[in-house]
Amino acid sequence: MANVLTLGEILLRLSTPTGTRLSTAKQLDLNYGGAEANTAISLAIFGHETTFVTRLPDHALTLGMIRYVRGLGVNTESIIKGGKKVGSYFLDVGVGQRASQVIYDRAGSAFSELTDDMLDLDALLDGNDLIHLTGITPALSDSLKDLTLKLMKQAKKQQIPVSFDFNFRQTLWSKEDAQAFFTEAMPYMTHVSLSPWDMTHLLGYDDLTVSDRHEDTLRVCYKRLITDYPNIQTVYATKRVSPSASNNDLTGYFYTNGTLYSSETYTIDPIIDRVGGGDAFASGILHGILSQFDPDKTVTFATQASVLKHYIAGDANLVTEQDVLDVMTHGAQIKR
């Protein structure tokens, strides 16, 4: 098993009970979430040693967040105390033809005020086999743009692979700001989660050949990306078809050594909680890479892990490696 470092913001999640609207709700369900925390949790449950780095104010909500993450096997010793506010988001849970909607409240959070002089980057990275970051963190503040880039550069200096999930959030920053950051950061990435849309709109590839066959488009896009950035070893993404908020079809893709691998297409019905499905897929891919699975097994494992997440309430995927392998081998048979 590997040592993995993640850095990001853990959020207070307040969501409507299914079938109610945020505008009229009298009560909300409380969970904790965030892309990087979700990934750290999933990889910890898969058996890796994971460390989650963030900044949180010193009060009762923070205590609950730390207990939550630590209780799921993640090392929280590098969490910094400071600031006055935790980030949060409100989730209006969709059902049927009514899509879910998210309202963020992250401005001025303790994490958004984190600066590189609050961390010893050399010591933080020492002993890790992988660092996982996302495009959400640099979207939160200029200081986090600087910190994310410095962390990536230091990881490259220490020969630590960098996993990066583009995770573009249009409510947090503009395409122009995102493109400026991503273009500067690309030379420091090793394993990347992005789609042809990301390449066109966030990296400036406006001349890509788009085919009616999604797989052909991915081959063209990913070959071009790795030609331009030979530091990138793998690229991965999912294709989601959403007939309704309660029913989705999901296919996973994994590109490595010039070959595109794909999973079966899985129907997810009924969806219990879609949030965190992308993080579950990323965690599955990273687990496959770290465990030296072959590419076919890696993409099948990751997609099946994401499918299982959709049946679990909350942000984090709480399935073990064996849970996923059992479904891959036997399907959804009852265990007695």
C-alpha positions, 0 to 999 in steps of 0.5 A: 500500500502507498502513502498519499497526501491530499490538500483541500477544503472539507465542507459542512454539507447541509442537504434537503431530505429527498422530495423537499426544496431548499426554499421551503425546507424546515430541516436539513441533513448534516454531512461533511464533504469535499473532493480531496477529503473524499479521495483521502477517505476512499483510498484509506478504506482501500488500505492506503496510508492517507494524510489530509491537509486543510485549515480549520477554525478552532471550534466544535464544528472543526472537532466534528470534521476531524473526528469524521475524517480520522474515524475513517482512517485518514491521518489528520495530524497536519491539519492547521488550526486558524481562521474563523469560518468553515466552508459550507454548501447547501444541496437541494437534492434532485429527484426524477426530472428535477436536478440537484442544485448547489449553493456554496458559502466558502468566501472567507473560510479558514482554508481560503486564507491558507498561505504557503508560509503556514506549511513546511512543504518539504516535510509535508511531502516527505515519504509520500508516494503520491499527492492528489489535488483538484482544481477546486483549491486554486479557485478559492483564493489567490493564495491557494493558487500560489500554494497549489502551484508551489506544492506541485513544483516541490512534488516534482522536485522530490520526484513524487507523482501528482494526481490532479482532477480538474473539477471545474466549478463555474460558480467559484471562478471564471474559465479565463482564470481557470485556464491561466492556472491550468496552463501553468500547472500542466507540466507538473501533473502525472495522472490527470482527470479531465474531459474533452470539454476541459481541454477545449474550454480550460486549456485552449484546445479549440481545434480538436477533432470531435467524433460521433464516437465518444471513444474516438474523440477521447483517443484524439484528445488524450494523444494530443494532450500527452504529446504536448505534456509528456510528463502526463502518464495517465488520463481518465474520465467518465461519461454520464448519461442522465435520463433523470436525477434518479437514474444515470448510465456511467462508463469509465475511461482510462488512457495510458501508454497510448491505449484507451481502456473502457469499462462496461456501461452501468445503469445506476437506479435508483440513485441515493446520492450522486455527490462524490461519484467523481471522487469515488472514480478518481480514488478507484483509478488511483488505487488501481495505479498504486496497486499495479492493476492492469489497465482493464482492471483499473478502469473497471474497478474505478467505475464499479466503485463509483457506481457503488458510491451512488447507493451511499448517502453522504459525500464519501465512498465507504466501500472496501476493495473487497466490496468492489471486487466482489461486485466485479466478480459476482454482481450484487449477490447477498452475502450470508 
